Amino acid sequence: MEKQKRELSPEQREELLRALKVRFEKNMNRHKDLEWTKVEAKLEGTTEKLWSLNEMERTGGEPDVVGFDNKTGEYIFYDCSAESPKGRRSVCYDREALESRKEHKPENNAVDMAASMGIELLTEEQYRELQKLGNFDTKTSSWVKTPFKIRELGGAIFADFRYDNVFVYHNGAESYYGARGFRGSLRV
């Protein structure tokens, strides 16, 4: 199997940077005290990270900067679409769950999709941080990175926002729903 080329054309690059800049400027509450020019400068030399951001964008994630790590000097991007990204729904949790299904298998799983995009699933803690920036997943839900002990027992966790609260709950890892996808994070 040929390794996918993780590089954008100059046109795709410009289009992505334009979309990211518009979103950044429209949602300053997500990244107070950060400047687009510095984010853009950091993105300039990151061919694979730009490709990953484009994958987040292409699948409906609407990635945006949600923080800056002073220790590593990295900008942190999360999927900030109002609902779980459309291009990443109807997936079970991971490959083991997918292979355990005897019938009505989904086309993919959240863990492998995230890895193929070069991103990480949000953790429960990151998901709760995201919800402080707005109301996300009010009609959908998103798989979040599941602790090993839960996964070992066959479960996986997901989260959503209902009744003015973040809810984290469990399902069998092999389950999938049209309204459940996953959100990712990327450090640049």
C-alpha positions as a Markdown table, in Angstrom:
| # | Residue | x | y | z |
|---|---|---|---|---|
| 1 | Met | 0.0 | 0.0 | 0.0 |
| 2 | Glu | 1.5 | 3.3 | -1.1 |
| 3 | Lys | 1.9 | 5.9 | 1.7 |
| 4 | Gln | -0.4 | 8.8 | 1.2 |
| 5 | Lys | 1.3 | 12.0 | 0.2 |
| 6 | Arg | 0.8 | 14.4 | 3.1 |
| 7 | Glu | 1.3 | 17.7 | 1.3 |
| 8 | Leu | -1.1 | 20.3 | 0.0 |
| 9 | Ser | -0.9 | 22.1 | -3.4 |
| 10 | Pro | -0.1 | 25.8 | -3.2 |
| 11 | Glu | -3.8 | 26.5 | -4.0 |
| 12 | Gln | -5.1 | 24.2 | -1.2 |
| 13 | Arg | -2.6 | 25.8 | 1.2 |
| 14 | Glu | -3.7 | 29.3 | 0.5 |
| 15 | Glu | -7.4 | 28.3 | 0.7 |
| 16 | Leu | -6.8 | 26.5 | 4.0 |
| 17 | Leu | -4.8 | 29.4 | 5.5 |
| 18 | Arg | -7.5 | 31.9 | 4.4 |
| 19 | Ala | -10.3 | 29.8 | 6.0 |
| 20 | Leu | -8.3 | 29.4 | 9.3 |
| 21 | Lys | -7.6 | 33.1 | 9.4 |
| 22 | Val | -11.3 | 34.0 | 8.9 |
| 23 | Arg | -12.3 | 31.5 | 11.7 |
| 24 | Phe | -9.5 | 32.8 | 14.0 |
| 25 | Glu | -10.6 | 36.4 | 13.6 |
| 26 | Lys | -14.3 | 35.6 | 14.0 |
| 27 | Asn | -13.8 | 33.6 | 17.2 |
| 28 | Met | -11.3 | 35.6 | 19.3 |
| 29 | Asn | -12.9 | 34.3 | 22.5 |
| 30 | Arg | -11.3 | 31.0 | 21.8 |
| 31 | His | -7.7 | 32.4 | 21.8 |
| 32 | Lys | -7.5 | 35.6 | 23.7 |
| 33 | Asp | -4.1 | 37.3 | 23.5 |
| 34 | Leu | -2.9 | 35.3 | 20.5 |
| 35 | Glu | -2.1 | 36.9 | 17.1 |
| 36 | Trp | -2.9 | 35.3 | 13.8 |
| 37 | Thr | 0.4 | 36.5 | 12.2 |
| 38 | Lys | 2.3 | 34.4 | 14.8 |
| 39 | Val | 0.1 | 31.4 | 14.2 |
| 40 | Glu | 0.5 | 31.7 | 10.5 |
| 41 | Ala | 4.3 | 32.0 | 10.8 |
| 42 | Lys | 4.3 | 28.8 | 12.8 |
| 43 | Leu | 2.2 | 27.0 | 10.2 |
| 44 | Glu | 4.4 | 28.1 | 7.3 |
| 45 | Gly | 7.0 | 25.4 | 7.8 |
| 46 | Thr | 4.8 | 22.6 | 8.8 |
| 47 | Thr | 3.8 | 20.7 | 5.6 |
| 48 | Glu | 2.4 | 17.6 | 7.4 |
| 49 | Lys | 0.6 | 19.7 | 10.1 |
| 50 | Leu | -1.1 | 21.8 | 7.4 |
| 51 | Trp | -2.2 | 18.6 | 5.7 |
| 52 | Ser | -3.7 | 17.4 | 9.0 |
| 53 | Leu | -5.5 | 20.7 | 9.5 |
| 54 | Asn | -6.8 | 20.4 | 5.9 |
| 55 | Glu | -8.1 | 16.9 | 6.7 |
| 56 | Met | -9.8 | 18.3 | 9.8 |
| 57 | Glu | -11.3 | 21.0 | 7.6 |
| 58 | Arg | -12.3 | 18.6 | 4.8 |
| 59 | Thr | -14.2 | 16.3 | 7.1 |
| 60 | Gly | -16.2 | 19.2 | 8.7 |
| 61 | Gly | -14.2 | 19.8 | 11.9 |
| 62 | Glu | -13.7 | 23.6 | 11.4 |
| 63 | Pro | -10.3 | 23.5 | 13.3 |
| 64 | Asp | -9.4 | 26.6 | 15.3 |
| 65 | Val | -6.7 | 27.6 | 17.7 |
| 66 | Val | -7.8 | 27.1 | 21.3 |
| 67 | Gly | -4.5 | 27.7 | 23.1 |
| 68 | Phe | -0.8 | 28.0 | 23.2 |
| 69 | Asp | 1.6 | 25.8 | 25.2 |
| 70 | Asn | 4.3 | 28.0 | 26.7 |
| 71 | Lys | 6.5 | 25.0 | 27.5 |
| 72 | Thr | 6.6 | 23.6 | 24.0 |
| 73 | Gly | 5.9 | 26.7 | 21.9 |
| 74 | Glu | 3.0 | 24.9 | 20.2 |
| 75 | Tyr | -0.4 | 26.2 | 19.1 |
| 76 | Ile | -3.2 | 23.9 | 20.0 |
| 77 | Phe | -6.0 | 23.3 | 17.5 |
| 78 | Tyr | -9.3 | 21.6 | 18.2 |
| 79 | Asp | -12.2 | 20.8 | 16.0 |
| 80 | Cys | -14.6 | 23.6 | 16.7 |
| 81 | Ser | -17.6 | 22.7 | 14.5 |
| 82 | Ala | -20.9 | 23.3 | 16.3 |
| 83 | Glu | -21.8 | 19.6 | 15.9 |
| 84 | Ser | -19.6 | 16.5 | 15.7 |
| 85 | Pro | -17.8 | 16.7 | 12.3 |
| 86 | Lys | -20.1 | 15.4 | 9.5 |
| 87 | Gly | -17.4 | 13.6 | 7.7 |
| 88 | Arg | -16.5 | 11.5 | 10.7 |
| 89 | Arg | -19.8 | 10.2 | 12.0 |
| 90 | Ser | -21.3 | 6.6 | 12.0 |
| 91 | Val | -18.0 | 5.2 | 13.2 |
| 92 | Cys | -17.3 | 2.8 | 16.0 |
| 93 | Tyr | -14.5 | 3.5 | 18.5 |
| 94 | Asp | -11.5 | 1.5 | 17.2 |
| 95 | Arg | -10.3 | -1.3 | 14.9 |
| 96 | Glu | -10.8 | -4.1 | 17.5 |
| 97 | Ala | -14.5 | -2.9 | 17.9 |
| 98 | Leu | -14.9 | -2.8 | 14.1 |
| 99 | Glu | -13.5 | -6.3 | 13.6 |
| 100 | Ser | -15.7 | -7.6 | 16.5 |
| 101 | Arg | -18.9 | -6.7 | 14.6 |
| 102 | Lys | -20.4 | -9.7 | 12.7 |
| 103 | Glu | -22.9 | -7.6 | 10.6 |
| 104 | His | -23.8 | -4.1 | 9.8 |
| 105 | Lys | -20.2 | -2.9 | 10.1 |
| 106 | Pro | -19.5 | 0.8 | 9.9 |
| 107 | Glu | -17.1 | 1.9 | 7.2 |
| 108 | Asn | -14.5 | 3.1 | 9.7 |
| 109 | Asn | -13.5 | 3.7 | 13.3 |
| 110 | Ala | -12.6 | 6.9 | 15.2 |
| 111 | Val | -9.1 | 5.8 | 16.4 |
| 112 | Asp | -7.9 | 4.8 | 12.9 |
| 113 | Met | -9.4 | 7.8 | 11.2 |
| 114 | Ala | -7.7 | 10.2 | 13.6 |
| 115 | Ala | -4.4 | 8.4 | 13.2 |
| 116 | Ser | -4.7 | 8.5 | 9.4 |
| 117 | Met | -5.4 | 12.3 | 9.6 |
| 118 | Gly | -2.4 | 12.8 | 11.9 |
| 119 | Ile | -4.5 | 14.1 | 14.8 |
| 120 | Glu | -5.5 | 12.8 | 18.3 |
| 121 | Leu | -8.9 | 12.2 | 19.7 |
| 122 | Leu | -9.9 | 14.8 | 22.3 |
| 123 | Thr | -9.6 | 13.5 | 25.9 |
| 124 | Glu | -12.4 | 14.0 | 28.3 |
| 125 | Glu | -10.5 | 16.9 | 29.9 |
| 126 | Gln | -9.9 | 18.5 | 26.5 |
| 127 | Tyr | -13.6 | 18.0 | 25.6 |
| 128 | Arg | -14.6 | 19.8 | 28.8 |
| 129 | Glu | -12.1 | 22.6 | 28.0 |
| 130 | Leu | -13.7 | 23.0 | 24.5 |
| 131 | Gln | -17.2 | 23.3 | 26.0 |
| 132 | Lys | -16.0 | 26.4 | 28.0 |
| 133 | Leu | -15.5 | 28.1 | 24.6 |
| 134 | Gly | -19.1 | 27.6 | 23.4 |
| 135 | Asn | -21.8 | 25.0 | 23.2 |
| 136 | Phe | -20.7 | 22.1 | 21.0 |
| 137 | Asp | -22.5 | 18.8 | 20.3 |
| 138 | Thr | -26.0 | 20.0 | 21.4 |
| 139 | Lys | -27.6 | 17.5 | 18.9 |
| 140 | Thr | -24.7 | 15.1 | 18.3 |
| 141 | Ser | -22.1 | 13.4 | 20.4 |
| 142 | Ser | -18.4 | 12.7 | 20.0 |
| 143 | Trp | -16.2 | 9.7 | 21.0 |
| 144 | Val | -13.4 | 10.8 | 23.3 |
| 145 | Lys | -10.1 | 9.0 | 24.1 |
| 146 | Thr | -11.1 | 6.1 | 26.3 |
| 147 | Pro | -9.0 | 5.0 | 29.3 |
| 148 | Phe | -7.4 | 1.6 | 28.9 |
| 149 | Lys | -9.3 | 0.0 | 31.7 |
| 150 | Ile | -12.6 | 0.9 | 30.2 |
| 151 | Arg | -11.6 | -0.2 | 26.7 |
| 152 | Glu | -10.1 | -3.4 | 28.0 |
| 153 | Leu | -13.6 | -4.3 | 29.3 |
| 154 | Gly | -15.2 | -3.6 | 25.9 |
| 155 | Gly | -16.4 | -0.1 | 26.5 |
| 156 | Ala | -15.7 | 3.3 | 25.1 |
| 157 | Ile | -16.7 | 6.8 | 26.2 |
| 158 | Phe | -18.4 | 9.6 | 24.4 |
| 159 | Ala | -19.5 | 13.1 | 25.4 |
| 160 | Asp | -22.1 | 15.7 | 24.4 |
| 161 | Phe | -23.7 | 18.9 | 25.7 |
| 162 | Arg | -27.3 | 18.8 | 26.9 |
| 163 | Tyr | -29.3 | 20.6 | 29.6 |
| 164 | Asp | -26.5 | 23.2 | 30.0 |
| 165 | Asn | -24.1 | 20.5 | 31.0 |
| 166 | Val | -21.3 | 18.3 | 29.6 |
| 167 | Phe | -22.3 | 14.6 | 29.8 |
| 168 | Val | -19.7 | 11.8 | 29.5 |
| 169 | Tyr | -21.2 | 8.4 | 29.1 |
| 170 | His | -20.3 | 4.9 | 27.8 |
| 171 | Asn | -21.2 | 2.5 | 25.1 |
| 172 | Gly | -19.9 | -0.7 | 23.7 |
| 173 | Ala | -16.9 | 0.3 | 21.6 |
| 174 | Glu | -18.5 | -1.5 | 18.6 |
| 175 | Ser | -21.6 | 0.7 | 18.6 |
| 176 | Tyr | -22.0 | 3.5 | 16.1 |
| 177 | Tyr | -24.7 | 6.1 | 15.4 |
| 178 | Gly | -25.4 | 8.6 | 12.6 |
| 179 | Ala | -25.1 | 11.4 | 15.2 |
| 180 | Arg | -21.9 | 10.3 | 16.8 |
| 181 | Gly | -18.4 | 11.1 | 15.4 |
| 182 | Phe | -15.2 | 12.3 | 17.0 |
| 183 | Arg | -13.3 | 15.6 | 17.5 |
| 184 | Gly | -9.6 | 15.9 | 17.3 |
| 185 | Ser | -6.7 | 18.0 | 18.4 |
| 186 | Leu | -3.4 | 18.9 | 16.7 |
| 187 | Arg | -0.4 | 20.7 | 18.1 |
| 188 | Val | 1.6 | 22.9 | 15.7 |
